[in-house]
Amino acid sequence: WPDQGPYSKDVVQLRRHYDQDSFLQRYLTLLDLVLERAERADIDVLLDVSVFGIYNFPGTVDDFDDLLNIYGNHFSSNKTLMGYVIIQEPAYTDLADHVKSDICEKVDEHFYFTIKRADPNHLVTIGMIDVQDVVEWDPAILKVDFLMPHVYPFWRNYEHLNMTDGIDRVLGKLYWISKNYPVPWFIGETNILASNTAIEPGQMQGTETQQKEFVDAF
């Protein structure tokens, strides 16, 4: 896992052939247990099966296809699962060096249809950002069943930093999304950071009381 400034992660490296990887089999068993608990609680689940940097490493597209096929075959009959999140915030995690037709091909002809062939019973989505997605990961060209934008009140140094402006900024993003998303959508993430958790510049932060104020207004 690449060093991400003040935080990092330990990850398990899966080995080909993935369907014979003992850790992946254990992981699928653990996910089954989570889904069983969700079923008892009457909760619908979106399963995040995304990988970091779809285009950043050689062979990643084929590797991801293989993994999606395993996920789809394993969960195709599960009635607690609502769908799969196949990519999260790709504009942040992928190198900015592809044209839209390349992305359209990878999503349409690989990821979406790979998991749909293995599992036609569940939905497929991508976690988006906002208007900056149109540079490459344009929502108008992505083959998905619905989109899941993450809307945060990022700010710039020349802007006022207060709760009213933060809420207005998010509402502006939602207005743009409502006019330009060609498929159904719902909000995947939003909030402001608590004062003790700031890890990146540009994020609004505040107390827990202000977090509640933001969510109530939102």
Stockholm file with secondary structure:
# STOCKHOLM 1.0

chainA/1-218         WPDQGPYSKDVVQLRRHYDQDSFLQRYLTLLDLVLERAERADIDVLLDVSVFGIYNFPGTVDDFDDLLNIYGNHFSSNKTLMGYVIIQEPAYTDLADHVKSDICEKVDEHFYFTIKRADPNHLVTIGMIDVQDVVEWDPAILKVDFLMPHVYPFWRNYEHLNMTDGIDRVLGKLYWISKNYPVPWFIGETNILASNTAIEPGQMQGTETQQKEFVDAF
#=GR chainA/1-218 SS CCCBTTBCCCCCCCCSSGGGCHHHHHHHHHHHHHHHHHHHTTCCEEEECCCSCTTTSTTHHHHHHHHHHHHHHHHTTCSSEEEEEEEECHHHHSCSCCCHHHHHHIIIIIIIHHHHHHCTTSEEEEEECSGGGGGSSCGGGCCCSEEEEBCCCCCCTTSCCSHHHHHHHHHHHHHHHHHHCSSCBCCCBCCCEETTCCCSTTCCEECHHHHHHHHHHC
#=GC SS_cons         CCCBTTBCCCCCCCCSSGGGCHHHHHHHHHHHHHHHHHHHTTCCEEEECCCSCTTTSTTHHHHHHHHHHHHHHHHTTCSSEEEEEEEECHHHHSCSCCCHHHHHHIIIIIIIHHHHHHCTTSEEEEEECSGGGGGSSCGGGCCCSEEEEBCCCCCCTTSCCSHHHHHHHHHHHHHHHHHHCSSCBCCCBCCCEETTCCCSTTCCEECHHHHHHHHHHC
//
